[in-house]
Amino acid sequence: MKIIPSPPRATWSRHWVFILACIGSAVGLGNIWRFPYITGLHGGGSFLVLYLAAVLFVGIPALLVELTAGKALRAEAVNAFRKMLRDKWWVSALPLALCLLILSYYLVIMGWTLFYAFFSLGGNHIPFSEAASGWALPLAGIACLALVELVSRMDIKDGLEKVNIYLFPIFFGSLVFILLHSLTLPGFSEAVSYLTTINMGEVTSPLNIINAITQAVFSLSVGMAVMLTYGSYLGKKADVFHSSLAIAVSDAAIAITGALVIFTISFTFSIPVSSGPQLAFESLPLAFLSLEYGEFLMPLFFILLLSAAITSAVSLSETLVDNLKIKTGSRRTASGAMLLLLLVFFIPSALSYSPLAADFTLNGIPFLEFMDAEIVGRLAPLVVVATIVSITWGWNGCRRELRKALPGFLVSPVYLMAKYIVPVAILTLQVLGFFS
Ligand code: PHE
């Protein structure tokens, strides 16, 4: 077995910065934009129950094994897979390709939030369709691309860590402020009852279950080599168990808070909660504007979204650059290469809603929605299976390292979940969902 020696790896400057960066990666557009719109489309409380079960039974075991593998192998994803799978490094192409695809449209939506954060500062709201007819939205996306490119050129201490340390307080402060405000709105109790009403028919639908698993893994950033990479910057003594719990609990709590805020506003202003991906950009801003202090709340909401999106985007770019630099030799050229690869998918996504691309749809839906729903929605669970099967079946040290990382009574349950139950359950559901 030929193992390519990895150069000395960077290490997080503090353990709490690692936890913050993982929370930063997990908490993103997935929590505030994707979770509410998917929950609105798939039955409110019923979907919430499925999502929480998916976090507990799929997300947390996957996070534990991925961080444990990252910490023990201390290598780029490509080399970590090479070590685990006796040279079959190419399996790592699956999670890495998914990172590239996610980042390509994530940056587009991040551009929308930048545009809206900027224009709402003056108390203006530009309807999405009007904004999409000009060049401003794609240009804002390019600004986001440039920002991510800039951060990914820097070492983790100067780039990634600083971005998380500066942006987290902004994100958290805005979230608490907006939450407190929404508690005073008439739609709050309706939002609570929407999120706690459960319909058995919806809870047992394989399609809803698979959607909940996709949402849980997307939101926790697991199975896509991002956590493998973040774990690989850990020191020998780092505590993976408590960190994973902190990451999973924060991510789920913030998703629920995001959904509560968005549904409260939707119910207060009778906006249909199932309006899909544009929910946060089309109808919500207008609702914000008509609230007391609206000209302040609206930009705050977009600043919240933007800060959450940046810390997630840089985790995807870090994973890509870390691996590309094996070939290119330096971070700078690696991030240049990432830029070129990203552009291939970024451009059609960025033009998805522009009149220029009015006739360009896939399966009848705009390119960006196709990427999110059809490509990522379908591939993410399968890529998660590929990643955790590689770790639990391929890597001899898995059980030994889990024993070091977890309290004794959890070693077997987590190992068995990750090795057998999660892969079999995902594959079965995928097949059932396909036929339903
Ligand atoms: N977890 C991020 C979010 O919720 C998105 C993401 C997915 C980031 C996969 C990294 C890897 O928005």
Boltz pocket constraint, residues with backbone or C-beta under 6 A from the ligand:
constraints:
  - pocket:
      binder: B
      contacts: [[A, 25], [A, 26], [A, 27], [A, 28], [A, 29], [A, 30], [A, 31], [A, 102], [A, 217], [A, 218], [A, 219], [A, 220], [A, 221], [A, 222], [A, 224], [A, 226], [A, 312], [A, 313], [A, 315], [A, 316]]
      max_distance: 6.0
